[in-house]
């Protein structure tokens, strides 16, 4: 099954227009010949033999099986990559869903009673230690330990799933994809001139460039996930501490014990999460942020090499230079890679279809289509 590659379908009218209403009944072939035979019957039960020559077997030579195997493996691997990317996108949305509902809830309350948002209130609480009354009420009465546990479990689970999918599924699949494309590229560049495979070195170069770009994005995504997971861990611990602190009586010994734990927090990491991933995760930049207002980079119009464009874009982002155009994220590059692969598959299929030739049909007269047999007899030294 792994060596099957569909090159298309053929019409009996390619052999003779009069076969438009005919249907195939039997097929036979000989192991020492590329010529096959079909037995067809029309609506008048007239039987005809239609020979056709599979010259693709001799045209591709010993590379035919290897080509079919690698191209089919490439097709299955691309489908697997799309599934992994969809699962990662789903987990990213899950990591933002529950926190987003909590923050919309507190923001509505703060907008009604004071002129600030949850982000401003949390930032103020981390920096000064002073908690607005509305924030305290929400932390104690609405969020509480139960809500915090839901928040912590939802985000931690999503981050861990994204890290696992990226590290254990996406990156190994991209490594395998690069090997496959390089193998096909080698066949394309160094194939024997007498063998016709239908491979295009230019298309394979473009696919390899897109694969390199996907690997770059995936490594950046993995780095971002690990960083945000650590930031959320610090934020979640601080948030749990603040819930206990605000719920305790300020004059009690418990409040004093809780206050002494403040020295163990990395406030810089907590503030980084509040300002960044809590409201807008950097993962969206690598996956493809639909809310980004910048126009997409039209690769067909602009030209150039995709990997070089991405390196330049990421370098500008690192230097706080915001380019006017944004490049597509992981999903966009995968779609582009799929289009490139479809062009490659179509080129191979078209080349192999051109090496299938039909001969003139041979009439056998009227006969019964239910009691027929067709075979090429194989005997030593003979070919009947």
Secondary structure, DSSP 8 states (H G I E B T S, - for coil): -TT--------GGGT-GGGGG-EEEEEEE-TT-SEEEEEEE-TT-EEEEEEEEETHHHHHTTHHHHHHHHHHHHHHHHHHHHHHHHHHHHHHHHHHHHHHHHHHHHHHHHHHHSS--HHHHHHHHHHH----HHHHHIIIIIIHHHHHHHHHHHHHHHHHHHHHIIIIIIHHHHHHHHHHHHHHHHHHHH--TT------HHHHHHHHHHHHHHHHHHHHHHHHHHHHHHHHHHHHHHHHHHHHHHHS-TTSHHHHHHHGGGGG--HHHHHHHHHTTTTS-THHHHH--TT--S-B--HHHH-S-HHHHHHHHHHHHHTT---SSB---HHHHHHHHHHHHHHHHHHHHHHHHTTEEE---EEEEE--SSS------EETTEE-
